[in-house]
Structure formats: structure tokens, C-alpha cells
């Protein structure tokens, strides 16, 4: 059965790919927040 834990040390490429994934998630979250700013503001002021 496959696990999410690496069996050996991450390679430099794995580290770079993880950084890229984190940056993409951050950018998508920021874009979503900006696109739906009115909803977030309304919820915040409820």
C-alpha cells in the first residue's frame, strides 16, 4: 500500500516542486479572495 511519507530523503527537485505547489495554492487563494471580496466582507461584518 502506498503512503504519503517518502521512504528516502527528498531530492532538490521534490523541494522545488513542493515550493511551487505552495505558491500556486497561495495565488489561487488570493485570487479567489479578491474575486469574492464582497462575500468575504459581508461574512466578516455579520
PDB file with one MODEL, atoms N, CA, C and O in Angstrom:
MODEL        1
ATOM      1  N   UNK A   1       0.843  -1.175   0.000  1.00  0.00           N
ATOM      2  CA  UNK A   1       0.000   0.000   0.000  1.00  0.00           C
ATOM      3  C   UNK A   1       0.892   1.244   0.000  1.00  0.00           C
ATOM      4  O   UNK A   1       1.886   1.305   0.724  1.00  0.00           O
ATOM      5  N   UNK A   2       0.531   2.224  -0.810  1.00  0.00           N
ATOM      6  CA  UNK A   2       1.324   3.449  -0.917  1.00  0.00           C
ATOM      7  C   UNK A   2       1.021   4.381   0.251  1.00  0.00           C
ATOM      8  O   UNK A   2      -0.106   4.451   0.742  1.00  0.00           O
ATOM      9  N   UNK A   3       2.052   5.087   0.675  1.00  0.00           N
ATOM     10  CA  UNK A   3       1.881   6.078   1.747  1.00  0.00           C
ATOM     11  C   UNK A   3       2.353   7.427   1.240  1.00  0.00           C
ATOM     12  O   UNK A   3       3.043   7.520   0.224  1.00  0.00           O
ATOM     13  N   UNK A   4       1.974   8.465   1.959  1.00  0.00           N
ATOM     14  CA  UNK A   4       2.410   9.817   1.599  1.00  0.00           C
ATOM     15  C   UNK A   4       3.788  10.132   2.135  1.00  0.00           C
ATOM     16  O   UNK A   4       4.387  11.133   1.743  1.00  0.00           O
ATOM     17  N   UNK A   5       4.301   9.304   3.019  1.00  0.00           N
ATOM     18  CA  UNK A   5       5.615   9.554   3.605  1.00  0.00           C
ATOM     19  C   UNK A   5       6.701   9.007   2.682  1.00  0.00           C
ATOM     20  O   UNK A   5       6.650   7.849   2.266  1.00  0.00           O
ATOM     21  N   UNK A   6       7.684   9.851   2.368  1.00  0.00           N
ATOM     22  CA  UNK A   6       8.768   9.387   1.493  1.00  0.00           C
ATOM     23  C   UNK A   6       9.632   8.348   2.204  1.00  0.00           C
ATOM     24  O   UNK A   6       9.876   8.440   3.407  1.00  0.00           O
ATOM     25  N   UNK A   7      10.083   7.369   1.445  1.00  0.00           N
ATOM     26  CA  UNK A   7      10.918   6.327   2.036  1.00  0.00           C
ATOM     27  C   UNK A   7      12.381   6.744   2.069  1.00  0.00           C
ATOM     28  O   UNK A   7      13.179   6.152   2.796  1.00  0.00           O
ATOM     29  N   UNK A   8      12.733   7.742   1.302  1.00  0.00           N
ATOM     30  CA  UNK A   8      14.094   8.271   1.337  1.00  0.00           C
ATOM     31  C   UNK A   8      14.037   9.791   1.322  1.00  0.00           C
ATOM     32  O   UNK A   8      12.966  10.374   1.150  1.00  0.00           O
ATOM     33  N   UNK A   9      15.163  10.420   1.498  1.00  0.00           N
ATOM     34  CA  UNK A   9      15.213  11.887   1.589  1.00  0.00           C
ATOM     35  C   UNK A   9      14.700  12.528   0.302  1.00  0.00           C
ATOM     36  O   UNK A   9      14.917  12.015  -0.796  1.00  0.00           O
ATOM     37  N   UNK A  10      14.017  13.659   0.462  1.00  0.00           N
ATOM     38  CA  UNK A  10      13.528  14.394  -0.706  1.00  0.00           C
ATOM     39  C   UNK A  10      14.702  14.912  -1.518  1.00  0.00           C
ATOM     40  O   UNK A  10      15.715  15.350  -0.973  1.00  0.00           O
ATOM     41  N   UNK A  11      14.543  14.852  -2.818  1.00  0.00           N
ATOM     42  CA  UNK A  11      15.572  15.387  -3.700  1.00  0.00           C
ATOM     43  C   UNK A  11      15.366  16.895  -3.823  1.00  0.00           C
ATOM     44  O   UNK A  11      14.302  17.401  -3.466  1.00  0.00           O
ATOM     45  N   UNK A  12      16.346  17.603  -4.312  1.00  0.00           N
ATOM     46  CA  UNK A  12      16.168  19.051  -4.526  1.00  0.00           C
ATOM     47  C   UNK A  12      14.968  19.340  -5.433  1.00  0.00           C
ATOM     48  O   UNK A  12      14.275  20.340  -5.243  1.00  0.00           O
ATOM     49  N   UNK A  13      14.725  18.477  -6.409  1.00  0.00           N
ATOM     50  CA  UNK A  13      13.571  18.665  -7.291  1.00  0.00           C
ATOM     51  C   UNK A  13      12.266  18.553  -6.505  1.00  0.00           C
ATOM     52  O   UNK A  13      11.339  19.330  -6.732  1.00  0.00           O
ATOM     53  N   UNK A  14      12.188  17.592  -5.585  1.00  0.00           N
ATOM     54  CA  UNK A  14      10.994  17.448  -4.750  1.00  0.00           C
ATOM     55  C   UNK A  14      10.760  18.719  -3.926  1.00  0.00           C
ATOM     56  O   UNK A  14       9.624  19.169  -3.779  1.00  0.00           O
ATOM     57  N   UNK A  15      11.826  19.283  -3.401  1.00  0.00           N
ATOM     58  CA  UNK A  15      11.712  20.514  -2.614  1.00  0.00           C
ATOM     59  C   UNK A  15      11.201  21.669  -3.467  1.00  0.00           C
ATOM     60  O   UNK A  15      10.352  22.443  -3.025  1.00  0.00           O
ATOM     61  N   UNK A  16      11.714  21.787  -4.677  1.00  0.00           N
ATOM     62  CA  UNK A  16      11.291  22.852  -5.586  1.00  0.00           C
ATOM     63  C   UNK A  16       9.828  22.657  -5.971  1.00  0.00           C
ATOM     64  O   UNK A  16       9.062  23.621  -5.996  1.00  0.00           O
ATOM     65  N   UNK A  17       9.435  21.426  -6.271  1.00  0.00           N
ATOM     66  CA  UNK A  17       8.042  21.154  -6.641  1.00  0.00           C
ATOM     67  C   UNK A  17       7.102  21.478  -5.480  1.00  0.00           C
ATOM     68  O   UNK A  17       6.012  22.005  -5.700  1.00  0.00           O
ATOM     69  N   UNK A  18       7.505  21.174  -4.268  1.00  0.00           N
ATOM     70  CA  UNK A  18       6.683  21.497  -3.095  1.00  0.00           C
ATOM     71  C   UNK A  18       6.543  23.013  -2.951  1.00  0.00           C
ATOM     72  O   UNK A  18       5.462  23.510  -2.633  1.00  0.00           O
ATOM     73  N   UNK A  19       7.626  23.744  -3.181  1.00  0.00           N
ATOM     74  CA  UNK A  19       7.569  25.203  -3.128  1.00  0.00           C
ATOM     75  C   UNK A  19       6.613  25.757  -4.190  1.00  0.00           C
ATOM     76  O   UNK A  19       5.837  26.674  -3.921  1.00  0.00           O
ATOM     77  N   UNK A  20       6.680  25.192  -5.393  1.00  0.00           N
ATOM     78  CA  UNK A  20       5.809  25.626  -6.482  1.00  0.00           C
ATOM     79  C   UNK A  20       4.351  25.352  -6.131  1.00  0.00           C
ATOM     80  O   UNK A  20       3.487  26.199  -6.355  1.00  0.00           O
ATOM     81  N   UNK A  21       4.074  24.164  -5.579  1.00  0.00           N
ATOM     82  CA  UNK A  21       2.697  23.844  -5.180  1.00  0.00           C
ATOM     83  C   UNK A  21       2.176  24.818  -4.134  1.00  0.00           C
ATOM     84  O   UNK A  21       1.046  25.297  -4.228  1.00  0.00           O
ATOM     85  N   UNK A  22       3.013  25.108  -3.127  1.00  0.00           N
ATOM     86  CA  UNK A  22       2.601  26.062  -2.085  1.00  0.00           C
ATOM     87  C   UNK A  22       2.301  27.438  -2.681  1.00  0.00           C
ATOM     88  O   UNK A  22       1.313  28.074  -2.314  1.00  0.00           O
ATOM     89  N   UNK A  23       3.150  27.890  -3.594  1.00  0.00           N
ATOM     90  CA  UNK A  23       2.955  29.196  -4.220  1.00  0.00           C
ATOM     91  C   UNK A  23       1.676  29.210  -5.054  1.00  0.00           C
ATOM     92  O   UNK A  23       0.936  30.193  -5.027  1.00  0.00           O
ATOM     93  N   UNK A  24       1.409  28.139  -5.790  1.00  0.00           N
ATOM     94  CA  UNK A  24       0.186  28.067  -6.586  1.00  0.00           C
ATOM     95  C   UNK A  24      -1.052  28.107  -5.698  1.00  0.00           C
ATOM     96  O   UNK A  24      -2.018  28.803  -6.011  1.00  0.00           O
ATOM     97  N   UNK A  25      -1.030  27.372  -4.606  1.00  0.00           N
ATOM     98  CA  UNK A  25      -2.163  27.377  -3.678  1.00  0.00           C
ATOM     99  C   UNK A  25      -2.366  28.771  -3.113  1.00  0.00           C
ATOM    100  O   UNK A  25      -3.498  29.243  -3.009  1.00  0.00           O
ATOM    101  N   UNK A  26      -1.274  29.436  -2.746  1.00  0.00           N
ATOM    102  CA  UNK A  26      -1.366  30.787  -2.212  1.00  0.00           C
ATOM    103  C   UNK A  26      -1.966  31.745  -3.240  1.00  0.00           C
ATOM    104  O   UNK A  26      -2.824  32.562  -2.905  1.00  0.00           O
ATOM    105  N   UNK A  27      -1.516  31.645  -4.489  1.00  0.00           N
ATOM    106  CA  UNK A  27      -2.016  32.542  -5.537  1.00  0.00           C
ATOM    107  C   UNK A  27      -3.488  32.284  -5.842  1.00  0.00           C
ATOM    108  O   UNK A  27      -4.252  33.228  -6.043  1.00  0.00           O
ATOM    109  N   UNK A  28      -3.892  31.015  -5.879  1.00  0.00           N
ATOM    110  CA  UNK A  28      -5.295  30.693  -6.141  1.00  0.00           C
ATOM    111  C   UNK A  28      -6.171  31.211  -5.006  1.00  0.00           C
ATOM    112  O   UNK A  28      -7.243  31.765  -5.250  1.00  0.00           O
ATOM    113  N   UNK A  29      -5.717  31.031  -3.768  1.00  0.00           N
ATOM    114  CA  UNK A  29      -6.486  31.522  -2.622  1.00  0.00           C
ATOM    115  C   UNK A  29      -6.612  33.042  -2.662  1.00  0.00           C
ATOM    116  O   UNK A  29      -7.681  33.583  -2.377  1.00  0.00           O
ATOM    117  N   UNK A  30      -5.541  33.726  -3.008  1.00  0.00           N
ATOM    118  CA  UNK A  30      -5.566  35.186  -3.100  1.00  0.00           C
ATOM    119  C   UNK A  30      -6.509  35.634  -4.208  1.00  0.00           C
ATOM    120  O   UNK A  30      -7.293  36.563  -4.016  1.00  0.00           O
ATOM    121  N   UNK A  31      -6.439  34.985  -5.361  1.00  0.00           N
ATOM    122  CA  UNK A  31      -7.315  35.343  -6.478  1.00  0.00           C
ATOM    123  C   UNK A  31      -8.774  35.105  -6.118  1.00  0.00           C
ATOM    124  O   UNK A  31      -9.635  35.921  -6.447  1.00  0.00           O
ATOM    125  N   UNK A  32      -9.059  33.993  -5.442  1.00  0.00           N
ATOM    126  CA  UNK A  32     -10.431  33.692  -5.027  1.00  0.00           C
ATOM    127  C   UNK A  32     -10.931  34.737  -4.041  1.00  0.00           C
ATOM    128  O   UNK A  32     -12.060  35.215  -4.145  1.00  0.00           O
ATOM    129  N   UNK A  33     -10.084  35.083  -3.088  1.00  0.00           N
ATOM    130  CA  UNK A  33     -10.464  36.077  -2.084  1.00  0.00           C
ATOM    131  C   UNK A  33     -10.735  37.426  -2.748  1.00  0.00           C
ATOM    132  O   UNK A  33     -11.705  38.103  -2.409  1.00  0.00           O
ATOM    133  N   UNK A  34      -9.877  37.815  -3.695  1.00  0.00           N
ATOM    134  CA  UNK A  34     -10.067  39.088  -4.385  1.00  0.00           C
ATOM    135  C   UNK A  34     -11.335  39.069  -5.241  1.00  0.00           C
ATOM    136  O   UNK A  34     -12.072  40.054  -5.295  1.00  0.00           O
ATOM    137  N   UNK A  35     -11.579  37.943  -5.908  1.00  0.00           N
ATOM    138  CA  UNK A  35     -12.747  37.823  -6.782  1.00  0.00           C
ATOM    139  C   UNK A  35     -14.054  37.862  -5.987  1.00  0.00           C
ATOM    140  O   UNK A  35     -15.068  38.365  -6.473  1.00  0.00           O
ATOM    141  N   UNK A  36     -14.023  37.334  -4.775  1.00  0.00           N
ATOM    142  CA  UNK A  36     -15.231  37.256  -3.956  1.00  0.00           C
ATOM    143  C   UNK A  36     -15.138  38.152  -2.724  1.00  0.00           C
ATOM    144  O   UNK A  36     -15.676  37.834  -1.663  1.00  0.00           O
ATOM    145  N   UNK A  37     -14.455  39.263  -2.884  1.00  0.00           N
ATOM    146  CA  UNK A  37     -14.221  40.182  -1.776  1.00  0.00           C
ATOM    147  C   UNK A  37     -15.522  40.603  -1.099  1.00  0.00           C
ATOM    148  O   UNK A  37     -15.572  40.687   0.128  1.00  0.00           O
ATOM    149  N   UNK A  38     -16.578  40.870  -1.873  1.00  0.00           N
ATOM    150  CA  UNK A  38     -17.834  41.317  -1.287  1.00  0.00           C
ATOM    151  C   UNK A  38     -18.432  40.263  -0.360  1.00  0.00           C
ATOM    152  O   UNK A  38     -19.002  40.601   0.677  1.00  0.00           O
ATOM    153  N   UNK A  39     -18.306  39.008  -0.721  1.00  0.00           N
ATOM    154  CA  UNK A  39     -18.825  37.928   0.130  1.00  0.00           C
ATOM    155  C   UNK A  39     -18.017  37.835   1.422  1.00  0.00           C
ATOM    156  O   UNK A  39     -18.582  37.736   2.511  1.00  0.00           O
ATOM    157  N   UNK A  40     -16.688  37.869   1.293  1.00  0.00           N
ATOM    158  CA  UNK A  40     -15.836  37.799   2.480  1.00  0.00           C
ATOM    159  C   UNK A  40     -16.102  38.986   3.413  1.00  0.00           C
ATOM    160  O   UNK A  40     -16.156  38.825   4.633  1.00  0.00           O
ATOM    161  N   UNK A  41     -16.267  40.172   2.832  1.00  0.00           N
ATOM    162  CA  UNK A  41     -16.545  41.361   3.645  1.00  0.00           C
ATOM    163  C   UNK A  41     -17.889  41.240   4.359  1.00  0.00           C
ATOM    164  O   UNK A  41     -18.009  41.586   5.535  1.00  0.00           O
ATOM    165  N   UNK A  42     -18.901  40.745   3.641  1.00  0.00           N
ATOM    166  CA  UNK A  42     -20.226  40.583   4.246  1.00  0.00           C
ATOM    167  C   UNK A  42     -20.168  39.579   5.404  1.00  0.00           C
ATOM    168  O   UNK A  42     -20.766  39.815   6.454  1.00  0.00           O
ATOM    169  N   UNK A  43     -19.468  38.484   5.224  1.00  0.00           N
ATOM    170  CA  UNK A  43     -19.349  37.486   6.287  1.00  0.00           C
ATOM    171  C   UNK A  43     -18.587  38.044   7.480  1.00  0.00           C
ATOM    172  O   UNK A  43     -18.917  37.756   8.630  1.00  0.00           O
ATOM    173  N   UNK A  44     -17.581  38.831   7.201  1.00  0.00           N
ATOM    174  CA  UNK A  44     -16.764  39.413   8.269  1.00  0.00           C
ATOM    175  C   UNK A  44     -17.571  40.395   9.115  1.00  0.00           C
ATOM    176  O   UNK A  44     -17.330  40.523  10.315  1.00  0.00           O
ATOM    177  N   UNK A  45     -18.531  41.093   8.493  1.00  0.00           N
ATOM    178  CA  UNK A  45     -19.301  42.123   9.195  1.00  0.00           C
ATOM    179  C   UNK A  45     -20.655  41.615   9.676  1.00  0.00           C
ATOM    180  O   UNK A  45     -21.499  42.409  10.092  1.00  0.00           O
ATOM    181  N   UNK A  46     -20.870  40.323   9.625  1.00  0.00           N
ATOM    182  CA  UNK A  46     -22.141  39.756  10.097  1.00  0.00           C
ATOM    183  C   UNK A  46     -22.267  39.779  11.573  1.00  0.00           C
ATOM    184  O   UNK A  46     -23.281  39.336  12.114  1.00  0.00           O
TER     185      UNK A  46
ENDMDL
END
